[in-house]
Amino acid sequence: MRRTHPTTVVIIGLIGVVVGLLTDAALAASGRALIVPPVTLSVTLAVIAIVVVVLALPIRRAIRGKTTLRLDPFRAARTAVLAKACSIMGALVTGLPLGLLLFMLTRTVVADTSSILLTVSAVVGGALLLTGGLLAEWFCTLPPDDSDTEGDPDRGPEPGATHSHA
């Protein structure tokens, strides 16, 4: 599994911004109240980010050889998948309240200060989840091994290499 590419993070974040902006615009057009994320969302996202990083720390220590404990490969794989999910969801959950905030700030009537602060805190919580997920992914990444690149059948032929069919 490869780490999350920056382009993926940006695209998912932009999708979140557009969805948040259009959702608030549709709600305002229909005369309903705008979405204001609760403070518990920010706290929950920050706690999840911390938990993911803490789960990835033993894997990083095992990869770097700083521990003598045996690393369970299934645990490492599950942690890596969780980290990737957190980075992708972090991008989405950062973009969504960013779109909500963008809509609030572009209105002729400025929203209540508490609504703006709660939305900003949701953006910060999403950014923390994104950062925690990317950091945990980095912790779960194996260093390149010279023996892996020489005889890897999935890698393909070297440029300029010739093959004889004998």
C-alpha positions in Angstrom: 0.0 0.0 0.0 1.3 3.4 -0.9 1.0 6.6 1.1 -1.7 9.1 0.3 -0.7 11.3 -2.6 -1.0 15.1 -2.0 -3.2 15.4 -5.1 -5.7 13.1 -3.6 -5.8 15.1 -0.4 -6.3 18.4 -2.3 -9.0 17.0 -4.6 -10.9 15.5 -1.6 -10.5 18.7 0.3 -11.9 20.7 -2.6 -14.8 18.3 -2.9 -15.6 19.0 0.7 -15.4 22.7 0.2 -17.8 22.6 -2.7 -20.2 20.3 -0.9 -20.2 22.5 2.3 -20.6 25.7 0.2 -23.5 24.3 -1.8 -25.2 22.7 1.2 -25.3 26.0 3.1 -26.4 27.9 0.0 -29.2 25.4 -0.5 -30.3 25.7 3.1 -30.2 29.5 3.0 -32.1 29.6 -0.2 -34.9 27.4 1.3 -35.0 29.6 4.4 -33.5 27.1 6.8 -30.8 27.5 9.4 -27.2 27.1 8.3 -25.1 24.2 9.5 -23.0 25.0 12.5 -20.7 22.1 13.6 -20.7 21.4 17.3 -17.6 21.8 19.4 -17.7 18.0 20.1 -16.8 17.4 16.4 -13.5 19.2 16.8 -12.7 17.5 20.0 -13.5 14.1 18.6 -11.4 14.6 15.5 -8.4 15.8 17.5 -8.7 12.7 19.8 -8.9 10.4 16.8 -5.8 12.0 15.4 -3.9 11.5 18.6 -5.1 7.8 18.9 -4.0 7.1 15.3 -0.5 8.5 15.9 -0.2 6.7 19.2 -1.1 3.4 17.5 1.5 4.0 14.8 4.4 4.8 17.2 5.2 1.2 18.1 5.2 0.3 14.4 7.7 3.1 13.7 9.9 1.9 16.6 9.8 -1.6 15.2 10.6 -0.5 11.7 13.6 1.6 12.9 14.8 -1.3 15.0 14.6 0.6 18.3 12.6 -2.1 20.0 13.1 -5.9 20.5 9.4 -6.6 20.5 8.0 -8.6 17.6 5.8 -6.6 15.3 2.5 -8.2 14.4 2.1 -7.7 10.6 -1.7 -7.7 10.8 -1.6 -5.0 13.4 0.8 -3.0 11.2 -1.5 -3.4 8.2 -4.6 -2.4 10.1 -2.9 0.6 11.5 -1.7 1.7 8.1 -5.2 1.3 6.6 -6.6 3.3 9.6 -4.0 6.0 9.0 -4.9 6.2 5.3 -8.6 6.4 6.1 -7.9 9.2 8.6 -5.9 11.2 6.1 -8.6 10.9 3.5 -11.4 11.7 5.9 -9.3 14.5 7.4 -9.1 16.1 4.0 -12.9 15.8 3.6 -13.7 17.0 7.1 -11.3 19.9 6.7 -12.9 21.0 3.4 -16.5 20.6 4.4 -16.5 23.2 7.3 -14.2 25.3 5.2 -17.0 25.5 2.6 -19.5 26.3 5.4 -17.2 29.0 6.7 -16.7 30.4 3.2 -20.4 30.7 2.7 -20.8 32.4 6.1 -18.1 35.0 5.4 -19.4 35.9 2.0 -22.9 36.7 3.0 -24.0 40.3 3.2 -25.2 39.6 6.8 -22.3 38.3 8.8 -23.1 35.2 10.9 -22.9 35.1 14.7 -19.3 35.1 16.1 -20.0 31.8 17.9 -21.1 30.2 14.7 -17.9 31.3 13.0 -15.7 30.2 15.8 -17.3 26.7 15.9 -16.9 26.3 12.2 -13.2 27.4 12.5 -12.7 24.9 15.2 -14.2 22.2 13.0 -11.7 23.2 10.3 -8.9 22.9 12.8 -10.2 19.5 14.0 -10.3 18.2 10.4 -6.8 19.5 9.8 -5.5 17.8 12.9 -7.1 14.5 11.7 -5.5 15.0 8.3 -2.1 15.7 9.8 -2.4 12.8 12.3 -3.4 10.4 9.5 -0.5 11.5 7.2 2.0 11.3 10.1 0.8 7.8 11.0 1.0 6.7 7.4 4.6 8.0 7.4 5.3 6.0 10.6 4.0 2.8 9.0 6.1 3.2 5.8 8.9 0.7 5.4 12.2 2.1 4.3 13.4 1.1 0.8 15.3 -2.1 0.8 18.1 -2.8 -1.8 17.2 -6.5 -2.1 13.5 -5.6 -2.9 14.4 -3.5 -6.0 16.8 -6.0 -7.7 14.6 -9.0 -8.4 11.1 -7.6 -8.1 8.9 -9.1 -10.9 6.4 -6.3 -10.5 8.9 -3.6 -11.0 9.4 -4.3 -14.7 12.6 -4.2 -16.8 15.3 -1.6 -16.2 15.6 1.1 -18.9 18.0 0.0 -21.6 18.1 -3.6 -20.4 17.9 -6.3 -23.1 16.4 -9.7 -22.6 17.5 -12.7 -24.4 15.1 -15.5 -25.2 17.2 -18.6 -25.1 
